[in-house]
């Protein structure tokens, strides 16, 4: 039997959504996908329902590069409520215990925070989206099931106090993929002896994308209602934006044709190691200035002999 055709129109590119509170990442994805009328879409790492902020959504050919955004560093602004521990480590959970917050100085807070800077070990929360045997931990937790989780190392590149007022501690955190901010909040509460949880969480950046580039779901709804689904396409970034901070190489049309066939190619002035964005210069297309327009082919990896091997290519 042949493969069933996808419902929806072909849409390619990346939308930077400012996820609203109270909505799951998948719920946000499905609504935006429906607004676009898109055949294929995926998100690049879950945000808790409580959380807001940068959620890159990949459409069509851009989904081939979503893994690179999933693996990217993130930055969060979080409000930690001291003195209250919850079942989930955030404000969506039930209160487990309430204790008086000790009178500690800013210097003492810094000493505690210093233990969470650099490489640290974390045990994933039972209320995280981490999957075990194909099932998210939070679904097991809601059934009253708790399983043993292995600790994992993550990197905290920056952890700064933005403000502190009474029992609220606002932190700016830049971290590697897989970092659980709720675990940091709980561990800070444990170190202070009073418990703590995440009261608010906002993702300020994901890889090369920042909160200033995002668009809210209400704006998408309004634009779609006013002008139709295709009007939303102008809000998309190109597929290449997923790896915009990688070095770029440009191939001639002939060399590009070999690469599209899956063959490694040799070009001059290419990086000697790592991954690269790959473009070809099309003589048939021109930009607004009359110069040849580059076409994004995908990404490749530099082999030991200096050739570029194709790894993820877009369908032309």
N, C-alpha and C positions, 0 to 999 in steps of 0.2 A: 504493500500500500504506500502511496505517496505521502509526504509530509503535509500536514494540515497547514493551510495558509493562515498567517496571523491576521487578526482583526485590527484595523487601524491603519493610519497612513504612515509612510516612512518619514521619520524625524531623526535627524542626526545632530548631536551637539551636547553641550553641558549647560544645565540651568543651575544657578546658585540660589537656592531657596533659603529664606530666613524661616526656619521651621517654627511654627507657633507652639505655645505650651498646650499640654493636654492632648497632644496627638502623637501617635507612634510614628517612627520614621517610615515604616511601610505604609501606614495610613496616608501620610503626606505624599509619598510616592504615587500611590494608586490614584489619589485625587488629581494630582498634577498630570499624570499620564492620561487620565480621562479628559482633562481640560484641553490638552494638546491633541487628543484623538490619536495618540501615538501607538504604534504596533509593539515597540520594545523599549523598556526602560528599566533602570536599576539605580539603587542608591549606593553610597560609598562609605558605609559604616553607620551603625545605629546611634541615634540620640535618644535618651530616655524621654518618655512622655512629658516629664516635668521640664526638660531642657528646651532651650530655644537656640537659634543661631544658624551658623553656616552648615548647610546640608547639600553638598553637590549631588545633583541628579543627572545621570548619564542616559542619553537616548541613542538608540540605533547603534551605529558604528562606534560611538564613544564608549559603549559598555565594554569594548575590548580593552580599554585603558583604565577602567574603574579600579582595578587592583592596585594601581600605582597611587591613587588617591587614598585608598583604604590603608595603605602602608605609610602614608605621609604623617608628619608631625602635626599636632593640634595645639590650639591655645584656647584656654577657657577663663572666664570670669565667674567665680563662684562665691556665693554667700554661705558661710558655714554658721549654723546656729549651735552655739555651745550650750552644754547643760541638758540637752535632750537627745536621747538615743532612740532610734526607731528601728522597726523590723527590716526595713529596706535600705537604711542608710541615707534616705532622703525624705522630703516632706510628704511623699505619697504613702509612706508606711505608717503603721500604728506605733504609738509611743510605747517604748519598753521601759524606760526609766527617766526620771527627772532628778537632777542634782544641782546643787549650787555651784556656780562657776567661781573658781578660785581667783583671788586678786593677784594677777601676775602682771609684771611689767612688760613693756614692749621688747626689752632686751631678752627677757625670759621666753617670750613668744618666738623670737628669732632663733634662740638656741634650739627650741623644739622643732621649728621648721627646717633647720639646717640638717636634721636627720632625714628629711624627705627630699633633699636636693641631690642631684647626681643619679647614679644607678641605685635603684631600690628594688626590693622584692615585694610582690603583692600576691595575695590569694584572691582570686576573682570572687565577687559577691554572688550569693545564690540568686540574687535578683538581677544579674547581668544577662545580656543577650548571648553570652557565650554558649555554644551548642555542645552537648555531650550526647553521643550516639544519635545525632541529628535533631535533638530536641533542645530548645533554649532553656537555660537554667531557671529563668524566672517562671516558666510554665510549671516546672517541677516544684519550685518553691511555693507557688500558689496552691499546689496539691498537698502541701505539707511534707514534701519529700526533700531531704537534704542529702547530698552526696559529697564525697571527699573531692576536693579540688587541689590540683597541684599549684604551687606558687610559681610565679613567673617574674622575670626581671624586666623592668621598664626604666626609661630614662626621664628624669625630671630636669629639663634644661634651665628652667627659671621658675621660682616660686617666691612671689613678692606680696607683701601686705599692702593692699590698696587703702583700706580703712578699717578701723576697729571702734565699735560703739556698743557699750554694754555687752550683751551676749552674742553679738553678730560680728563675724570676722570675714572681711571680703578679701579674697585672694585672686591674684593673676597667675595662672599656671600655664607654662609651655612644656609639652611633654611628648613622648613618643607614642606610637600607636599602641592600643591595648591597655592604656592607663585608665584606672578606675578612680575618678575624682571622689566618688562617695567613699572609697576605701581610705583615701588620704584624709578626708574629713573625719571618718570614724577613728582612724589612728591618732589624729591630733586630739580628739576628745578623750581617747584612752590615755594618751600621754599627760593630759591635764587632769585626769582622774574624774571627769565630769560627764563624759559622753558628748557626742556631737553628731550632726547630720547635715546634709546638703539641703539648704532652704531654697536656693535658686542656682541655676546653672545656665550659662550662655556660652556657646562656642563662638569665639571671635575669629578664628581662622582654621582652615583645613588645608594643609599643603600650601600651594601658592595663592590660595583664595582667602579674602578677608571679608568681614561682615559688611563693609561699605559697598561691596559689589553685589550683595544679595537683593532679592526681591521678595516681598511678602505674598502669601497665598491669596490674601484679599485683593491685592492689585492684579494678580493673575486672573482671578474670577471676574473682576470688573472688566478687564481688557478683553477677555474671551466673550463675555456677554455683549460687550459693545461692538467688537470688531470681528469676532469669530476665532476659532482655534488657530488658524494659520497666522493670525496677527501676533501670536506668542512666539513665533519662530525668531523674530528679531531680537528676542531677549536671550537667545542661546549663544554660548561661546563655542568656538570651533573645537573639534576633537583634540587638536594639538595642544589646547590649553591645559589638558590634564598633566602634560609633561613640559610645561612652558619654561621651567627652570633647568631643563636639560640642554646640553650643547646640541646645536643643529648642524646638519650636513646637507649639502645640495648635490643632487645627482643629475647628470645629463639624461635626456630621454632614453638613450640607448642603454645606459647603465641601469636606469630605473626599470627598464623592461626585464633585465636579468634578475633584479631583486624581486620583482613581482612574481617571478617563476620560482622563488624560494632559494635562489643562488646567492651566496655571499659575494660581495663586490669589493673591489679595491678603488679607493679614491685618494687624491692627495689632500694634505692639510686636515686630515681627520684626527680626532683624539686618539690616543694610543690605548686607552682602556675605558671600560664602563659602557653605559647605554647612551644612545643618541636619538634625537628626533630626525626623521628623514623626510626631505622634500625633493621634488623634482621641478625643474623649470620648464613650464609648458610654453612653447613658441606660439601656440594658437590663441592663448588667453592673455589679455593684458589688463593691468590695473588702471586706475584713473589717470595716472601720469604717463601711460603708454608703455611702461616697462613690462617685461614678461612677468606673469603671475605665478607664484610658487604653488605647488599642489602638495598637500600633506599625504605622505605615503604610509606612515606608521612609525614604529620604533624598532631599533636594532641594537645589537650588542657587538662590541669590538672583539674580534677573535685574537688569539695569540700571534697570528701572522699579520695582523693589522687590517684584515678584511672586515667588512661590516656584514654581519649575519642578520637577516630579517627575523624578528620575533613576534611582532603583532602588526599586521598590515590592514589597512582599510580597503573595503571593496569599492573600486572605482566605478 
